[in-house]
């Protein structure tokens, strides 16, 4: 099994992709009440795989740890565990290898929170900021009135 | 090696190099600027895509060690709790800064006389004031006249909008009867000198695609080039050379293909920031200058100052539209001037920061232990997103000889030039100031209605301001340049960037860096006939 989780590989093989998908779905699961997908959703997952880039080695180390710990503790592959067990293992590995798990989590958040469905669920426009920009209220400038009444307080030299 | 001799060679095309080039263009001298990076391309700034937040942590990260672009040189910063932030390209740090554009205060130039610490500057506020005005006029500053924390000054444009976060914090400051004011910002709120007004993209520190934020690639440089200055991008200087009389004779540099060149110059101006300038000077060793160029005082690379930052945020119980709008908003200088009862000398500025996008919210929430993974993730996230706002405290740092830039004995850049190595520790004064700032910020956030408050101090990736490593002074034994920027040792070598700061003040330095560069360029123009005496 370990031989198929070679950290020198530039792309994830099928087994690695299965673990990765299960891991990102554990980190951000779907929520039917909010009507949002999990991070393992087909579109989001494809974005995650495409966005890993320079983090490949760290994330592969994290996946290897998830897999090996799972086999060691439960005699099952990570993706075969139930969601409670999977989350427990993610937390255990987070303690053991914080940088690698942080890379996994950061790429998950990065791609999840730019998905159209997720952004719309947050009342965000599913578009780049430029060129349309955003409206920002001027606000109540009378709030500054008491400060305007203060005497200068910079130190003379 | 190609050989060419120009009148003036400027090394670095950031805030100071651009300002000096613009000013010296008046002389019609042959001026060449070498810049190791390229021109930024606003059409590809992160805010033009859906991956803006991710790119802010990657190719538009403020950390050169994270970006690792061809123009970047590595920095050994293992021995520093504060990591360097910069941008290597035309515009320099102004491409990735937030746009805060405060002046120093009069007291900042007199800290030894007033408070008995560090040193006084050899120049004062009044000397720089006309150049502050010039810097602001050319940059285009939004703000509001009448700030009681400052001598009178007049911004060019109305202030940036308060928005919901600014209003919330303004109410908090008012409840405590503390000072606050709209920030002076290098962000156009109206059309200004060909620049479009801000449309609240919210990604100022990843480059402004709108062109509302003044970075010198779109302010000083186009006009300097129109007036005859030559800017060569992709040219990395290895060392400044000297002639048999101990005068600077030019520079050896590498072009983007790695080919080595020499350019001769009658005047050399260093404008490579508080890390890059000492790096090049220390790497410019010769028989006449065995410890590095202009370093008879031993002060090149010493006295490195950052501004230790604290970031303090509150979680509110209502949406505040925190991801919309520029980072700049309001500031407070309630704790700027010295009050010895606080247990430290000098002070700091609070700068409100509006908020974060969804990715930033999620990562911050996780790092702060306020965001779950798994089934509770969505509940926690919705409690945080669009509801976190706060401020940073930018603390005055003091010059200390042990805080320094040296050349790393092993690490090099892609041209084989030794990388800079940073050794830096927080002073006791800075630690006390950070603690004070965190406690006061929590008070104001609670007064503003925050339900929870969390903080980070010092901010590790907060080394935006690089100062003090080739300081200005009248005594050649303890300073590198004189009171008008000329090297004590090499009479045709000038330094104009943050390296020459004597002290750091408790505000962002860009306005002062540009004002100093304009002042020194003005001195050069006025002293041309006796420049090398």
Interface residues (C-beta under 8 A of the other chain):
Chain A: X26 X27 X28 X29 X31 X34 X36 X51 X53 X83 X87 X90 X91 X105 X106 X109 X110 X111 X113 X114 X118 X119 X122 X124 X127 X128 X129 X130 X131 X132 X133 X134 X135 X136 X137 X138 X139 X140 X141 X143 X144 X146 X147 X148 X150 X151 X152 X153 X154 X155 X156 X157
Chain B: X45 X47 X48 X49 X50 X51 X52 X53 X54 X57 X58 X105 X106 X107 X109 X110 X113 X114 X124 X125 X144 X146 X148 X149 X150 X151 X161 X162 X163 X164 X166 X167 X170 X171 X173 X174 X177 X179 X180 X181 X182 X199 X200 X201 X202 X203 X209 X210 X321 X323 X324 X325 X336 X337 X338 X357 X358 X359 X362 X363 X366 X373 X374 X375 X377 X378 X382 X385 X386
